[in-house]
């Protein structure tokens, strides 16, 4: 519930806040993923011109597992761009999603990002934000809630870590090939039954945030939670290319004019 969400203090410089999620790098195949990776880098270059911070809110990769000495092959251009941003003093904040929940400390140590495994809350310019990937929140998502307990089990993670990467990553890619993103097309808006929207409304009396920003549902949404509060879903970047921008005390959901 909302009372368990960690409050984080950020000291951002002047500029805009940017939010994006569900890049699913690696999906649906290496060729299309590489094209999209280059487009994401163009977006990062553009927003870095006035960014106070960039939030990447989960499922950045279609699969990610950090072995003790090995990381998944690929995504070098994206990682280099993130390192360039943090080297330039622009904070990049990662949230772990259900496709990349096995993230450890590589991104902190090598790329200088902050990584969060659970939702957080923070204040900026008089506004209160609640952020996360969104997986496992609300009354729905039952299948994933069960799978998350399995995937986060320390013993099972340890066992998986002993698999040779060729086997472990191969199994993960096979599992990912069955995902809803590849087989069900665009997600369907559930109306009042949208579980993340329900979660926001149920927890709003406790959290009293101005903005609740999540990914996971693959639907670009901007819905009222209270009289002056909104739930924002960031959609996905496989076909939609949406992001959110906080500027002049207002948050806007914007579609990137991609060139793909």
N, C-alpha and C positions, 0 to 999 in steps of 0.2 A: 504494500500500500504506500501511499504518498509520504507518510511520515518517515519511511525508511530511506528516502532518497537523500544522498549525500549532497551537502551544500559546499560548493567550491568557490574560492575567491580568485578572480582573475583581475589583473591590472593591465588592461589593454590600452594601447596608445590611441590617439584619435584616428578615426577611419571607420570603415564599414565592417560589419560582421557578415560572413558568407557561410551558407549551410548547404550541403549536398549529401546524397547517400545512394547506395545501391548501384555502384558502377558495374559490379559483377565482372571485373576483369578476368579474362580467361574463358568467358562464355560468349557465344555458343560454340566458337571454334577459335583457334589462334589467329586466323586472318582477320576476322571481324573484330576480335578483341583488340588487336593491334591498331586497327583503324580508329576504334573508339578511344583507345588509350591516347593516341595523338590528339584527338579532339578534346579530351579531358585536360591535357596539358595546355592546349590553347586557351581553354577556359581559365585554368589556374594562372596562366600568364596575364590574362586580362584582369581578373579580380585582384591580383597581387598589386596592381597599380595604386589601389586605395584601401587595401584590406588591413584592418586592425587584427583580425584573426580569421582563420578558415576552419570550419568544423566539418569533418567527414564522418557521417553517422552510420557506419556499418555496412556490411556486405560490399565493401570496396573491392574485394576479391571474391570470385565464385568459389574458391577454396584457398585456405591458407593454413599451413601447419608448420610450426617451427621445431624442427628437430634440434638436438643439442648443437650440432655443427653444420646443419643444412637448412636452407629455406627453399621454397618452391621456385622452380625455374621461371624466368620471364619477368615482365613488368619493370624492367630496368629503367626505362625512360620515365615512368611515373615516379619511381623511387628517387631518381636523380632530381626530378623537379621538386619533390617535397623537401629534399635535403637543401636544395637551392633556396627555397622559401624560408626555411628555418634558419639557414646561415645568414639570410638577409634580415633576420629579426622578426619575421612574421610568424606568430604562433600557429601551429597546425595541431588540431585536437582530433584524435581518432576515437571512434566508438566501435567496439567489437560487435559484429552482427552474428547471425546464426550460420553464415557461410564462412566466416573468418574468426570464429570464437576461440580457436586454438592459437591465438596471438600471445606471445610472451613478452620478451624485452628487446627484440631486435630493432623495432622501430624507435623505441626510446634511445637506445644506445647508438645506433648508426645514423638515424635520420633526425633525431632531436625533437620528436613529437611527444605529446602526452597521450596516453592510451587509457581509456575507461571501459570497464567491462559491464558496468551497470549505469542506469540513468543518473544524471546529476541535475542540480539546480544552481543558478547563479544570477547575480544582478549586474546590469550594465546600463548606464545612463538612465537610471530610475526605473528601468523595466526588469521584470523577473522572468527568467527563462527556465523551462524544464526540457532537457534534451536526453535523447537516447536513440537506440536503434528501433526499439518498439516490440521486439520479439518476446513473446511470453506474457505480455501485459493485456489486461482486460479479460472478459469472460470467454472469448473464443480461442482459436489457435490451439486446440486441444492436442492435435497430433504433434505439433512442434514442442509443446510444453513437455510432453513425454520424452521426445527425442533429446531435448536439451538436457534433461536429467541424465540421460545415458551418455551424451557427448561430454558433459562436464564431470563425469565420474572420474576421480583421480586415478583409480586403478586401471580403468579402460584407456585413459589417455596415456598412461605409462606403457600399457601393452601395445598400443598403436605406435608409440614412439620407438619400439623395438623392431617394427617392421622395416624392411629395407625401403628407402624412399620410392624406388621404382614400383614397389607393390603398394605401399601406403597411398601415395599420390594417385596411382592408377585406380585404386579402389574408390578414392574420394571423387575423382573425375567421373567415374561410372555412376556413382550416387548422384552427383550433381547433374548428370545428363537426364535424370528423371525429374528434375525440379519443375515446379509450377511455371517458372519463367520461360521454360523452353517448350512446354506442352499445353499450357492453358491460355496462351495469348495474354491480352490485357486483363487485369483484374476487374471484378465487378463490384461497383459501389453497393454496400449493404444497407444504406440508409441509416436508420436509428440503431441498427445492429452492428455498425462499424465498431469493432471491439476497442480499438485505440481511442476513438472518440468517446465511447462509453467510459473508458478508464479515466480520461481527462475530466469528464463531467463528474464522475464519482469522487475523484480526488481533489477537485478544485476547491471545495470548502477547506481542505487542509493546506494545500499548496499555494492557492491564491496567486497563480502565475499569470502573467500577461500573455505569454506565448508557450505553447506546448508543441515542440517540434520533433517529429519522428520520421523514420523511413519504414522499411519492411513491407508495407502494404502495396507498394508499386503503383500507388494512385496519387497523383497531385491533387491535394485537397486543402481547402481553407474554410474551416467551419467554426461557428461560434460556440464557445464553451460557456461563457458568462456574458454579462452586459458589456464588458470591455476586454474579454479574453478570447483567444483563438487557438484552435488546433490546426497545425500545419503538417501535412504529409508531403514529403519531398519527391515522391514518385520514384522512377528509376531512369538509368541512363542507357539502357539497351535500345529503347525506342523513343523515349519522351524528352529527356534532357532538361529537367527542371532543377532549379535551385532557389534558395531563399536569400534575401538580402535585407539586413537591418540597417536603415539609413534615416537620419533625422527623426528618431524616435518612432519610426514606423517600419513594419516588416512586410515585405512584398514577396510573393511567389512568382518567379519569372521563368520563362522558357528560353533556354540558350539557343541562339540562332546558329545552330551547328551547320557544318559544311558537308556532312556525310550524305 
